[in-house]
Amino acid sequence: MAGDPVTRLRTGLVAAAATVVVGAAGAGIYWAATMPNSGTVTGRRYHPAYTDTTTWCHTAGKTTVCTPETDYHAECWQIIYRGRNGRTGWACVPAREYSTYQPGDHYPHRVGAGGG
């Protein structure tokens, strides 16, 4: 890294932050790719809607600008299930479908097996 010590430090910090972000994204992709898309229902859970706010700050020279980002998360009627591979999966389903699932049922319902 060329330049003065401050520039080298900033460049190193940016590279480290990029590595963390790419690593986290890769872990998320791996998790999604290995999550089963069907299995035996092990539980149900309701999550009400909520919002969360993250503040992102960007520095250019001596100026730092921070911007809040608010994310809305819709309510989730969650079905939790275990796939044949032993991994746990989950899915948010409509409220009317939620009550049709009980532990031991297959997710998703098989055609003709009731519930949808």
Secondary structure, 3 states (H helix, E strand, C coil): CCCCHHHHHHHHHHHHHHHHHHHHHHHHHHHHHHCCCCEEEEEEEEECCEEEEEEEEEEECCEEEEEEEEEEECCEEEEEEECCCCCEEEEEECHHHHCCCCCCCEECCCCCCCCC
